[in-house]
Amino acid sequence: MGKKKGLGVIFSVLVAFSMLVAGCGSSGSGSQSPGSGAQAPATNTASTQASGGQAAEPPKEVTLKVGAAPVPHAEILEFIKPKLKEQGVNLEVVVLDDEGQLNPALHDKQIDANFFQHVPYLDSVKTEKGYDFAVTTKVHVEPIGFYSDKLKSKDELKEGDKIGIPNNPSNEYRALILLQEQGLIKLRDGLTTYEATPKDIAENPKKLEFVEAEAATLPRALPDLAGAVINTNVVLEAKIDPNSALFREGANSPYANVITVRKGDENREEIKKLDAALTSPEVKKFIEDKYGVAVVPAF
């Protein structure tokens, strides 16, 4: 009996120990314990939120200042603002009263890019001023045209009539080339740059008199002229119907308006996003619908 009792005690101890070990194991198992099962998802969720929160953070917004002429340049830039905002670029459009200050502003780092000029104009000023600029993309052409308050056809031009033309070098050449294409004058041979003045006219059958003036003043001067060759952006700003031009440049004009930046900024991510937005199908349609013949997409 003593041995049986001793064996019984030992057996009871072993059973109790086995139950204790089993209990400890179950408390460590997430599948068996409601408490640990609730804690595990909470821990995983917190971890996921921490890592997921970082991944889901929107990109840091960058402000991009672009100087522009009021029409159509600033209007086109305003159109793409929402698209760039979605890409983390806060586009700030800077319109100056004097467009001639847009290149100095870019040079002095007051703005990050400008959008108002074509390459011949840029070439005519950058050497003189020492600008170290680069062109990133072509956006549109504003065909320069001949406007008149008095004439309905170029054939009505009389001997000695006064014709207004822009007085900045590249646009003056552009205006004279347009008049040459219409058979009204002939420039001398050997002009190898985008620059010319009335002094470079070799033939002038009607003895037309040329009035050189700031481009922005030409619409106001029309009552005193037989007509004037005027840039389309100036025409639009003056609320003149661009369809009223007696003749204008063709679509193959080399005078596409471009985005200009300081040399070395061409590869900035926000500049690339700007270029992509400006040459999108949406912008092409916007230009065609809003401006018609006055502004022609160059992409």
SENU-757682 format. One record per residue: x, y, z of N, C-alpha, C, O in turn. Coordinates in steps of 0.001 Angstrom, whole numbers. Layout:
BEGIN
X/Y/Z/X/Y/Z/X/Y/Z/X/Y/Z .
...
! end
This chain:
BEGIN
835/-1193/0/0/0/0/864/1234/0/511/2208/-664 .
1950/1249/690/2834/2438/748/3418/2785/-589/3539/3947/-976 .
3793/1682/-1309/4379/1947/-2631/3354/2512/-3585/3636/3415/-4373 .
2101/1936/-3494/1041/2432/-4383/733/3889/-4092/512/4699/-4992 .
726/4198/-2783/433/5595/-2419/1525/6516/-2946/1253/7607/-3445 .
2766/6053/-2824/3890/6874/-3321/3810/7087/-4817/4054/8184/-5318 .
3463/6018/-5526/3335/6141/-6981/2187/7069/-7359/2251/7801/-8346 .
1145/7018/-6553/-10/7892/-6836/355/9353/-6694/-67/10196/-7487 .
1137/9640/-5685/1565/11051/-5474/2415/11531/-6630/2242/12633/-7150 .
3359/10650/-7023/4252/11029/-8133/3443/11249/-9410/3686/12188/-10168 .
2469/10351/-9627/1622/10465/-10826/846/11779/-10826/724/12450/-11851 .
323/12130/-9648/-446/13381/-9534/430/14592/-9818/-8/15539/-10472 .
1662/14566/-9329/2602/15696/-9565/2904/15836/-11043/2933/16938/-11590 .
3137/14655/-11698/3438/14704/-13144/2275/15263/-13951/2472/16042/-14883 .
1060/14858/-13585/-138/15368/-14287/-259/16868/-14110/-514/17610/-15059 .
-69/17298/-12866/-174/18743/-12582/875/19524/-13367/591/20593/-13907 .
2107/18971/-13425/3180/19655/-14162/2862/19735/-15642/3107/20751/-16292 .
2300/18624/-16180/1945/18606/-17609/893/19660/-17922/963/20336/-18948 .
-87/19793/-17023/-1153/20786/-17226/-590/22198/-17160/-1007/23088/-17902 .
362/22381/-16259/972/23700/-16123/1709/24086/-17399/1589/25207/-17893 .
2492/23107/-17932/3239/23362/-19181/2283/23648/-20320/2509/24562/-21113 .
1204/22862/-20406/206/23060/-21470/-439/24415/-21354/-688/25074/-22364 .
-724/24857/-20095/-1346/26176/-19885/-447/27294/-20335/-906/28252/-20958 .
834/27188/-20028/1785/28228/-20444/1867/28298/-21950/1935/29386/-22522 .
1861/27117/-22613/1938/27097/-24073/746/27760/-24705/887/28500/-25679 .
-446/27503/-24158/-1651/28069/-24766/-1719/29557/-24578/-2240/30259/-25445 .
-1209/30070/-23470/-1257/31515/-23253/-346/32240/-24210/-554/33426/-24468 .
684/31554/-24762/1581/32193/-25730/1073/32071/-27131/1638/32688/-28034 .
15/31290/-27364/-488/31076/-28717/-1562/32076/-29048/-2566/32163/-28342 .
-1367/32852/-30136/-2356/33858/-30521/-3648/33211/-30924/-4702/33829/-30777 .
-3622/31983/-31430/-4844/31354/-31911/-5715/30868/-30768/-6918/30686/-30954 .
-5132/30648/-29565/-5886/30080/-28455/-6366/31144/-27484/-7360/30935/-26789 .
-5680/32286/-27420/-6017/33282/-26409/-6687/34483/-27043/-6073/35151/-27875 .
-7938/34785/-26675/-8614/35952/-27227/-7835/37225/-26958/-7789/38125/-27796 .
-7216/37297/-25773/-6487/38533/-25459/-5320/38744/-26392/-5145/39838/-26929 .
-4502/37696/-26597/-3340/37849/-27457/-3772/37965/-28907/-3119/38632/-29709 .
-4907/37292/-29245/-5398/37417/-30615/-5803/38836/-30919/-5610/39275/-32053 .
-6357/39588/-29977/-6757/40986/-30193/-5544/41876/-30278/-5509/42845/-31036 .
-4526/41522/-29467/-3338/42376/-29436/-2527/42253/-30711/-1967/43241/-31186 .
-2454/41038/-31280/-1609/40845/-32466/-2041/41702/-33639/-1193/42374/-34226 .
-3340/41716/-34023/-3747/42578/-35119/-3489/44041/-34818/-3116/44813/-35702 .
-3699/44431/-33509/-3488/45834/-33161/-2039/46212/-33391/-1739/47289/-33906 .
-1125/45298/-32996/295/45562/-33187/630/45664/-34672/1353/46568/-35092 .
96/44721/-35473/344/44734/-36911/-233/45976/-37564/381/46566/-38453 .
-1436/46375/-37111/-2086/47564/-37681/-1259/48803/-37408/-1065/49644/-38285 .
-769/48904/-36168/44/50069/-35825/1289/50117/-36674/1705/51179/-37138 .
1895/48927/-36878/3099/48858/-37704/2793/49255/-39134/3536/50001/-39771 .
1648/48720/-39630/1267/49036/-41004/1006/50524/-41165/1407/51139/-42153 .
310/51105/-40153/7/52533/-40224/1275/53365/-40203/1380/54385/-40884 .
2239/52911/-39409/3481/53685/-39318/4209/53671/-40638/4611/54717/-41149 .
4383/52455/-41206/5104/52361/-42469/4255/52881/-43622/4753/53566/-44516 .
2943/52541/-43588/2047/52983/-44659/1860/54477/-44637/1734/55112/-45684 .
1841/55055/-43416/1666/56504/-43307/2786/57241/-44009/2554/58249/-44677 .
4009/56735/-43859/5141/57388/-44504/5052/57262/-46027/5331/58216/-46752 .
4666/56088/-46500/4598/55853/-47935/3477/56665/-48572/3578/57076/-49728 .
2400/56896/-47808/1226/57569/-48359/1349/59090/-48310/510/59792/-48875 .
2365/59603/-47654/2515/61050/-47562/2659/61666/-48951/3439/61166/-49761 .
1920/62750/-49247/2043/63396/-50555/3434/64005/-50720/4060/64389/-49732 .
3920/64098/-51951/5249/64687/-52148/5282/66136/-51669/4277/66844/-51729 .
6413/66554/-51208/6565/67922/-50731/6317/68896/-51881/6904/68753/-52953 .
5461/69873/-51665/5094/70812/-52724/6230/71800/-52988/6842/72336/-52064 .
6489/72020/-54260/7540/72952/-54680/6886/74111/-55413/6045/73894/-56285 .
7256/75331/-55077/6731/76504/-55775/7612/76823/-56973/8835/76906/-56855 .
6979/77001/-58125/7683/77319/-59361/7157/78643/-59886/5982/78759/-60233 .
8038/79649/-59944/7640/80981/-60415/7982/81125/-61893/9141/81000/-62289 .
6963/81390/-62698/7161/81554/-64139/6663/82927/-64558/5484/83242/-64399 .
7564/83746/-65094/7184/85058/-65610/6576/84911/-66995/7039/84097/-67794 .
5537/85695/-67285/4827/85513/-68552/4202/86804/-69046/3916/87717/-68271 .
3994/86860/-70373/3168/87902/-70956/1716/87596/-70582/1367/86433/-70378 .
861/88629/-70489/-519/88385/-70036/-1311/87448/-70941/-1977/86528/-70466 .
-1231/87691/-72263/-2034/86917/-73225/-1149/86477/-74384/-419/87297/-74941 .
-1196/85212/-74756/-1937/84102/-74158/-1150/83349/-73089/-1662/82422/-72462 .
103/83760/-72890/1032/82980/-72070/517/82726/-70651/452/81581/-70203 .
150/83807/-69945/-317/83644/-68567/-1615/82838/-68520/-1836/82067/-67586 .
-2466/83016/-69523/-3731/82271/-69558/-3485/80768/-69741/-4171/79942/-69139 .
-2514/80428/-70564/-2176/79016/-70762/-1593/78436/-69470/-1908/77308/-69091 .
-747/79210/-68805/-164/78743/-67546/-1241/78548/-66480/-1196/77581/-65720 .
-2205/79463/-66423/-3295/79318/-65450/-4088/78041/-65713/-4577/77399/-64784 .
-4210/77684/-66985/-4961/76488/-67349/-4316/75214/-66796/-5018/74275/-66420 .
-2989/75181/-66745/-2306/73957/-66292/-2025/73949/-64790/-1483/72972/-64274 .
-2380/75007/-64090/-2121/75070/-62651/-2671/73863/-61883/-1937/73260/-61099 .
-3939/73494/-62085/-4475/72356/-61308/-3723/71054/-61561/-3488/70277/-60636 .
-3347/70817/-62813/-2632/69587/-63147/-1284/69540/-62436/-895/68498/-61906 .
-574/70658/-62422/719/70697/-61742/554/70581/-60233/1401/70001/-59554 .
-535/71132/-59711/-798/71046/-58266/-899/69584/-57842/-398/69201/-56785 .
-1549/68773/-58670/-1678/67341/-58381/-315/66651/-58351/-155/65615/-57707 .
661/67224/-59044/1989/66633/-59124/2965/67268/-58131/4175/67052/-58210 .
2427/68050/-57202/3275/68635/-56168/3980/69911/-56570/4943/70319/-55920 .
3508/70558/-57648/4123/71810/-58102/3114/72944/-57958/2061/72938/-58596 .
3446/73910/-57117/2619/75102/-56955/3095/76151/-57962/4097/76828/-57732 .
2374/76283/-59074/2776/77196/-60139/2337/78615/-59813/1148/78885/-59641 .
3304/79513/-59729/3024/80931/-59489/3323/81705/-60777/4467/81758/-61227 .
2295/82293/-61354/2442/83023/-62610/2721/84489/-62298/1938/85154/-61619 .
3856/84983/-62808/4282/86362/-62544/4147/87170/-63829/4842/86909/-64810 .
3249/88154/-63818/3053/89022/-64984/3599/90404/-64648/3146/91039/-63696 .
4560/90865/-65419/5155/92185/-65204/4571/93191/-66188/4223/92836/-67314 .
4465/94439/-65764/3944/95486/-66647/4820/95646/-67886/4324/95890/-68986 .
6119/95507/-67691/7075/95628/-68793/7640/94243/-69095/8440/93716/-68322 .
7225/93650/-70223/7703/92312/-70581/9209/92285/-70785/9837/91234/-70652 .
9790/93432/-71108/11231/93514/-71295/12010/93200/-70025/13220/92978/-70076 .
11316/93178/-68878/11986/92880/-67610/11951/91403/-67256/12504/90996/-66234 .
11305/90592/-68096/11196/89166/-67775/12529/88431/-67909/12793/87497/-67152 .
13358/88829/-68841/14690/88213/-68927/15602/88668/-67788/16276/87830/-67189 .
15649/89969/-67465/16427/90369/-66292/15952/89695/-65004/16760/89342/-64145 .
14632/89521/-64878/14099/88866/-63677/14563/87420/-63592/14851/86921/-62504 .
14637/86746/-64733/15136/85372/-64757/16625/85343/-64429/17083/84499/-63659 .
17359/86251/-65008/18801/86334/-64762/19094/86587/-63286/20050/86041/-62735 .
18261/87423/-62645/18477/87791/-61240/17827/86812/-60267/17812/87059/-59061 .
17294/85708/-60775/16697/84642/-59964/15446/85092/-59213/15116/84544/-58161 .
14761/86079/-59750/13474/86480/-59175/12374/85512/-59604/11359/85367/-58922 .
12586/84856/-60738/11665/83841/-61237/12483/82633/-61666/13700/82729/-61831 .
11811/81484/-61848/12512/80246/-62211/12533/80008/-63718/13384/79272/-64217 .
11609/80622/-64441/11516/80450/-65889/10692/81606/-66438/9996/82294/-65690 .
10774/81817/-67752/9835/82764/-68343/9237/82194/-69622/9778/81269/-70228 .
8114/82768/-70012/7341/82279/-71143/6714/83493/-71828/5613/83921/-71480 .
7439/84040/-72813/6922/85215/-73518/7619/85454/-74848/7166/86284/-75637 .
8714/84743/-75111/9574/85102/-76228/9830/83928/-77157/9642/82767/-76793 .
10269/84265/-78379/10713/83241/-79318/12237/83255/-79377/12880/84184/-78887 .
12803/82221/-79978/14261/82059/-79972/14995/83194/-80688/16020/83650/-80180 .
14519/83676/-81852/15234/84794/-82478/15323/86034/-81582/16337/86732/-81572 .
14251/86297/-80833/14303/87434/-79909/15306/87161/-78793/16109/88029/-78449 .
15260/85959/-78229/16189/85605/-77165/17628/85721/-77653/18489/86255/-76953 .
17881/85217/-78856/19238/85285/-79412/19699/86720/-79610/20886/87025/-79491 .
18746/87601/-79914/19110/89000/-80186/19499/89762/-78925/20168/90792/-79004 .
19081/89256/-77746/19377/89994/-76513/20360/89271/-75585/21027/89916/-74776 .
20456/87948/-75690/21230/87248/-74665/22732/87511/-74767/23421/87575/-73749 .
23245/87665/-75995/24673/87959/-76139/24980/89358/-75621/25954/89575/-74901 .
24132/90292/-76002/24321/91682/-75580/24258/91816/-74058/25035/92559/-73459 .
23327/91092/-73442/23105/91225/-71995/23902/90206/-71176/23968/90307/-69950 .
24503/89229/-71851/25273/88228/-71126/24426/87188/-70423/24843/86628/-69409 .
23240/86923/-70950/22366/85917/-70340/22856/84510/-70670/23175/84200/-71818 .
22908/83670/-69648/23267/82260/-69847/22000/81435/-69663/21777/80825/-68617 .
21173/81432/-70712/19859/80808/-70649/19796/79570/-71526/20620/79373/-72419 .
18799/78741/-71248/18537/77559/-72071/17037/77483/-72360/16212/77886/-71540 .
16705/76964/-73529/15308/76771/-73925/14943/75314/-73674/15688/74411/-74053 .
13786/75080/-73029/13407/73706/-72695/12327/73133/-73602/12346/71938/-73896 .
11383/73961/-74055/10347/73437/-74947/9672/74547/-75735/9612/75692/-75287 .
9162/74197/-76920/8353/75107/-77734/6892/74884/-77375/6466/73747/-77174 .
6133/75954/-77293/4729/75819/-76904/3780/76235/-78026/2914/75457/-78425 .
3937/77453/-78535/3002/77914/-79562/3625/78988/-80440/4635/79599/-80093 .
3001/79196/-81570/3370/80289/-82480/2224/81289/-82478/1055/80909/-82535 .
2567/82558/-82412/1585/83626/-82563/1869/84294/-83909/2699/85201/-83982 .
1202/83866/-84959/1524/84400/-86294/1356/85919/-86334/274/86440/-86066 .
2432/86616/-86668/2378/88067/-86779/1554/88435/-88016/1611/87737/-89028 .
797/89517/-87937/-93/89852/-89042/-148/91345/-89340/321/92168/-88554 .
-727/91676/-90485/-877/93065/-90915/-2321/93503/-90671/-3266/92897/-91178 .
-2469/94569/-89883/-3796/95062/-89499/-3976/96507/-89972/-3016/97272/-90057 .
-5216/96858/-90275/-5508/98204/-90752/-6927/98609/-90369/-7852/97797/-90397 .
-7075/99882/-90011/-8406/100447/-89773/-8994/101010/-91062/-10174/101359/-91107 .
-8171/101101/-92115/-8589/101818/-93327/-8670/100935/-94567/-9489/101175/-95455 .
-7830/99929/-94624/-7749/99119/-95835/-8479/97790/-95675/-8599/97259/-94571 .
-8959/97270/-96785/-9587/95953/-96796/-8742/94937/-97556/-9043/93744/-97561 .
-7684/95422/-98195/-6784/94548/-98944/-5431/95222/-99066/-5341/96450/-99068 .
-4382/94426/-99166/-3046/95013/-99347/-2951/95746/-100673/-2104/96624/-100838 .
-3825/95388/-101633/-3802/96039/-102951/-4234/97498/-102871/-4015/98257/-103816 .
-4844/97903/-101757/-5278/99287/-101586/-4155/100195/-101080/-4334/101409/-100979 .
-3004/99609/-100764/-1877/100439/-100323/-1449/101381/-101435/-1307/100976/-102589 .
-1245/102643/-101076/-867/103660/-102058/590/104066/-101867/1191/103787/-100829 .
1136/104708/-102846/2520/105181/-102776/2682/106134/-101595/1889/107057/-101407 .
3713/105891/-100817/4008/106767/-99683/3229/106464/-98412/3383/107171/-97417 .
2394/105424/-98424/1644/105083/-97210/2593/104753/-96058/3697/104246/-96256 .
2120/105062/-94845/2904/104792/-93639/2525/103425/-93063/1350/103117/-92863 .
3544/102626/-92806/3357/101281/-92258/4075/101197/-90917/5262/101511/-90823 .
3363/100778/-89888/3974/100607/-88570/4598/99223/-88431/4018/98224/-88857 .
5775/99174/-87837/6445/97889/-87577/7078/97927/-86179/7441/99003/-85702 .
7217/96760/-85512/7857/96735/-84180/9315/97177/-84285/9983/96921/-85287 .
9796/97842/-83240/11160/98374/-83322/12213/97512/-82636/13387/97884/-82623 .
11817/96341/-82050/12878/95486/-81497/13439/94637/-82637/12697/94241/-83535 .
14731/94357/-82608/15430/93794/-83775/14800/92552/-84389/14601/92503/-85603 .
14484/91553/-83582/13997/90299/-84165/12600/90446/-84754/12325/89908/-85826 .
11717/91163/-84073/10364/91332/-84595/10313/92309/-85761/9417/92228/-86602 .
11252/93216/-85815/11330/94125/-86962/11701/93331/-88219/11101/93508/-89279 .
12670/92480/-88086/13050/91596/-89202/11868/90732/-89609/11587/90560/-90795 .
11193/90203/-88627/10037/89332/-88868/8945/90065/-89657/8348/89513/-90582 .
8700/91317/-89270/7687/92124/-89958/8101/92411/-91397/7279/92343/-92311 .
9375/92730/-91593/9860/93044/-92943/9845/91802/-93838/9560/91894/-95032 .
10153/90645/-93256/10080/89391/-94025/8644/89129/-94467/8407/88694/-95594 .
7688/89394/-93580/6279/89201/-93931/5889/90107/-95093/5201/89673/-96017 .
6325/91358/-95050/6011/92303/-96134/6702/91878/-97431/6161/92066/-98521 .
7893/91309/-97305/8598/90817/-98491/7852/89634/-99106/7727/89538/-100327 .
7356/88731/-98251/6606/87576/-98751/5347/87999/-99502/4857/87277/-100371 .
4832/89171/-99159/3629/89686/-99824/3964/90519/-101064/3070/91070/-101706 .
5263/90606/-101397/5679/91322/-102605/5696/92825/-102464/5765/93532/-103469 .
5635/93341/-101235/5582/94795/-101039/6973/95420/-100988/7132/96586/-101347 .
7970/94677/-100553/9351/95159/-100507/10275/93988/-100827/9837/92845/-100955 .
11585/94309/-100954/12595/93259/-101063/13798/93672/-100239/14340/94764/-100412 .
14213/92782/-99331/15380/93054/-98500/16655/92742/-99268/16650/91941/-100204 .
17733/93374/-98869/19008/93128/-99530/19470/91708/-99268/19089/91104/-98265 .
20269/91179/-100143/20831/89841/-99973/21899/89854/-98878/22457/90899/-98544 .
22165/88680/-98337/23275/88550/-97391/22896/88726/-95937/23782/88757/-95083 .
21594/88846/-95613/21190/88948/-94213/21237/87546/-93596/20456/86671/-93970 .
22131/87348/-92678/22359/85996/-92134/21826/85839/-90714/21883/84743/-90157 .
21312/86905/-90122/20747/86823/-88775/19285/87244/-88838/18789/87694/-89871 .
18615/87086/-87709/17205/87474/-87638/17077/88964/-87313/16274/89356/-86466 .
17863/89776/-87984/17822/91215/-87726/17842/91986/-89033/18594/91674/-89957 .
16990/93006/-89081/16954/93897/-90238/16178/95145/-89852/15345/95110/-88947 .
16447/96230/-90526/15718/97487/-90348/15336/97996/-91726/15769/97426/-92728 .
14542/99049/-91806/14208/99606/-93119/15435/99982/-93960/15337/100092/-95183 .
16568/100176/-93322/17797/100485/-94067/18257/99299/-94910/19047/99454/-95841 .
17751/98111/-94571/18131/96912/-95314/17181/96611/-96469/17291/95562/-97104 .
16254/97520/-96743/15317/97330/-97856/16011/97731/-99166/16480/98859/-99317 .
16064/96797/-100088/16714/97063/-101382/15702/97564/-102418/16042/98366/-103288 .
14488/97096/-102319/13453/97514/-103280/12178/97858/-102522/11740/97115/-101644 .
11582/99017/-102884/10375/99501/-102234/9516/100199/-103288/9445/101428/-103325 .
8859/99404/-104151/8139/99958/-105315/7124/101037/-104964/6983/102003/-105713 .
6420/100903/-103857/5393/101880/-103476/5952/103007/-102614/5214/103879/-102156 .
7269/102975/-102400/7906/103992/-101550/7183/104120/-100198/6900/105214/-99710 .
6909/102971/-99638/6248/102945/-98341/7143/103555/-97271/8363/103391/-97297 .
6527/104255/-96337/7277/104863/-95234/7068/104004/-93992/5932/103684/-93640 .
8155/103632/-93332/8054/102726/-92191/8227/103475/-90877/9198/104203/-90670 .
7255/103272/-90000/7260/103905/-88684/7629/102836/-87661/6853/101914/-87410 .
8810/102962/-87075/9283/101993/-86085/8798/102416/-84695/9038/103545/-84267 .
8114/101506/-83992/7537/101858/-82691/7516/100643/-81778/7635/99505/-82231 .
7361/100906/-80477/7193/99809/-79524/5986/98989/-79944/4941/99541/-80287 .
6132/97668/-79916/5062/96787/-80390/3731/97071/-79706/2683/97048/-80351 .
3767/97340/-78396/2533/97536/-77630/1785/98799/-78029/590/98917/-77758 .
2471/99750/-78674/1819/101018/-79045/1182/100967/-80432/417/101863/-80788 .
1483/99942/-81213/1016/99900/-82608/-509/99869/-82754/-1028/100532/-83653 .
-1256/99133/-81917/-2716/99188/-82054/-3274/100599/-81898/-4197/100986/-82615 .
-2719/101366/-80967/-3204/102737/-80751/-2816/103660/-81894/-3448/104692/-82113 .
-1763/103278/-82626/-1288/104120/-83731/-2019/103848/-85040/-1837/104596/-86001 .
-2838/102804/-85110/-3499/102428/-86367/-4272/103571/-87034/-4223/103678/-88260 .
-4985/104432/-86291/-5706/105527/-86959/-4800/106469/-87754/-5254/107135/-88684 .
-3523/106519/-87384/-2585/107426/-88064/-1753/106729/-89133/-883/107346/-89747 .
-2020/105438/-89357/-1236/104651/-90301/-2143/104002/-91340/-3345/103836/-91131 .
-1534/103644/-92462/-2290/102828/-93424/-2496/101427/-92858/-3494/100767/-93147 .
-1557/100994/-92065/-1637/99685/-91429/-373/99417/-90635/570/100207/-90671 .
-355/98307/-89921/818/97966/-89113/943/96456/-88995/-47/95724/-89008 .
2185/96013/-88881/2461/94605/-88622/2569/94449/-87108/3449/95030/-86472 .
1660/93654/-86540/1527/93599/-85079/1583/92149/-84592/995/91249/-85192 .
2301/91952/-83497/2368/90634/-82856/994/90235/-82324/235/91079/-81848 .
684/88955/-82409/-653/88495/-82039/-963/88705/-80569/-2097/89037/-80224 .
24/88519/-79686/-281/88739/-78270/-677/90181/-78008/-1518/90454/-77151 .
-63/91119/-78756/-426/92528/-78629/-1832/92752/-79171/-2609/93517/-78599 .
-2155/92089/-80266/-3489/92178/-80863/-4545/91693/-79865/-5579/92336/-79683 .
-4276/90561/-79227/-5232/90011/-78273/-5409/90927/-77062/-6525/91130/-76585 .
-4305/91472/-76576/-4381/92379/-75428/-5163/93638/-75780/-5838/94207/-74923 .
-5079/94081/-77039/-5779/95286/-77489/-7221/94999/-77894/-7930/95898/-78348 .
-7656/93754/-77733/-9027/93344/-78072/-9347/93525/-79561/-10480/93829/-79934 .
-8337/93334/-80391/-8535/93359/-81846/-8789/91927/-82303/-8136/90995/-81835 .
-9732/91759/-83213/-10037/90423/-83732/-8880/89945/-84603/-8608/90555/-85637 .
-8194/88878/-84217/-7058/88401/-85026/-7470/87964/-86425/-6643/87926/-87336 .
-8755/87633/-86597/-9237/87250/-87924/-9301/88438/-88879/-9488/88267/-90084 .
-9145/89643/-88333/-9230/90838/-89181/-7916/91160/-89878/-7849/92125/-90640 .
-6870/90374/-89636/-5586/90613/-90307/-5754/90473/-91814/-6396/89537/-92290 .
-5171/91414/-92565/-5237/91334/-94028/-4371/90179/-94531/-4703/89530/-95522 .
-3262/89930/-93841/-2426/88762/-94116/-1571/88496/-92890/-1353/89385/-92066 .
-1095/87280/-92777/-315/86879/-91602/689/85803/-91982/673/85274/-93093 .
1576/85490/-91020/2547/84414/-91204/1836/83076/-91394/695/82893/-90971 .
2535/82155/-92034/2018/80797/-92151/2333/79994/-90904/3034/80469/-90011 .
1813/78772/-90844/2004/77910/-89674/3442/77428/-89528/3812/76911/-88474 .
4260/77589/-90571/5651/77119/-90524/6601/78177/-89971/7814/78087/-90159 .
6059/79160/-89304/6892/80225/-88742/7930/79665/-87775/7622/78768/-86991 .
9175/80191/-87822/10207/79740/-86878/10109/80438/-85522/10965/80257/-84656 .
9053/81239/-85348/8977/82083/-84155/8093/81469/-83064/7185/82124/-82553 .
8360/80229/-82718/7605/79578/-81652/7990/80174/-80300/9169/80399/-80028 .
6993/80428/-79459/7244/80923/-78109/7695/79760/-77228/7163/78654/-77322 .
8670/80019/-76382/9356/78945/-75668/9427/79194/-74161/9265/80316/-73681 .
9675/78107/-73439/10004/78201/-72017/11513/78378/-71907/12288/77603/-72469 .
11911/79403/-71180/13330/79726/-71023/13712/79642/-69547/12987/80130/-68679 .
14857/79018/-69273/15352/78873/-67902/16826/79251/-67860/17471/79421/-68895 .
17342/79378/-66650/18785/79585/-66515/19508/78291/-66876/19041/77197/-66557 .
20637/78425/-67537/21415/77249/-67929/21722/76410/-66695/22190/76928/-65681 .
21454/75117/-66790/21675/74214/-65674/20393/73810/-64972/20378/72845/-64207 .
19295/74555/-65232/18013/74235/-64596/17126/73362/-65482/16004/73029/-65101 .
17624/72992/-66663/16804/72218/-67601/16313/70895/-67008/15234/70417/-67356 .
17106/70309/-66115/16786/68980/-65596/16074/69004/-64252/15855/67951/-63654 .
15711/70180/-63769/14924/70247/-62541/13593/69534/-62760/12948/69719/-63792 .
13190/68729/-61801/11987/67909/-61953/10746/68763/-62205/9885/68400/-63007 .
10660/69907/-61510/9470/70744/-61676/9430/71420/-63051/8353/71707/-63571 .
10610/71675/-63638/10656/72236/-64993/10200/71189/-66003/9483/71506/-66953 .
10614/69947/-65798/10179/68860/-66684/8665/68670/-66614/8017/68429/-67632 .
8109/68778/-65414/6658/68662/-65249/5940/69820/-65947/4887/69629/-66556 .
6516/71017/-65853/5943/72188/-66530/5912/71964/-68035/4888/72189/-68679 .
7038/71521/-68595/7121/71286/-70039/6115/70230/-70490/5444/70392/-71510 .
6021/69154/-69723/5102/68076/-70088/3654/68558/-70066/2859/68202/-70936 .
3319/69370/-69066/1948/69874/-68959/1623/70827/-70114/509/70818/-70637 .
2596/71645/-70507/2368/72638/-71562/2259/72013/-72946/1714/72630/-73862 .
2764/70813/-73108/2736/70165/-74428/1802/68947/-74424/2005/67990/-75172 .
796/69004/-73583/-165/67905/-73481/-1302/68092/-74489/-1522/69205/-74967 .
-2020/67028/-74814/-3180/67146/-75707/-4235/68104/-75166/-4930/68768/-75936 .
-4355/68175/-73822/-5343/69086/-73226/-5008/70541/-73533/-5899/71338/-73828 .
-3725/70885/-73465/-3316/72265/-73755/-3474/72566/-75244/-3875/73669/-75616 .
-3164/71604/-76084/-3349/71807/-77526/-4804/72148/-77845/-5080/73067/-78616 .
-5713/71412/-77256/-7140/71664/-77489/-7550/73016/-76914/-8314/73756/-77534 .
-7032/73336/-75715/-7334/74624/-75085/-6911/75782/-75984/-7670/76732/-76173 .
-5704/75703/-76538/-5196/76759/-77415/-6056/76884/-78670/-6439/77987/-79061 .
-6353/75761/-79290/-7123/75786/-80536/-8541/76308/-80301/-9066/77080/-81104 .
-9156/75882/-79199/-10532/76308/-78915/-10612/77774/-78515/-11545/78479/-78900 .
-9638/78227/-77746/-9709/79595/-77201/-9211/80668/-78165/-9758/81770/-78201 .
-8171/80352/-78951/-7519/81408/-79729/-7679/81264/-81243/-7423/82220/-81975 .
-8089/80111/-81722/-8281/79953/-83163/-7022/80250/-83953/-5956/79718/-83641 .
-7129/81101/-84984/-5984/81383/-85862/-4922/82235/-85190/-3802/82346/-85688 .
-5274/82841/-84051/-4345/83783/-83410/-3161/83099/-82745/-2082/83682/-82637 .
-3359/81867/-82300/-2299/81136/-81612/-2310/79693/-82124/-3347/79029/-82114 .
-1153/79223/-82568/-1057/77893/-83171/-121/77026/-82333/1032/77407/-82135 .
-582/75854/-81826/308/74974/-81067/1559/74609/-81878/1486/74382/-83086 .
2692/74559/-81199/3958/74256/-81880/4467/72866/-81511/5658/72585/-81649 .
3575/71997/-81043/3965/70649/-80637/2961/69629/-81158/3117/68432/-80919 .
! end
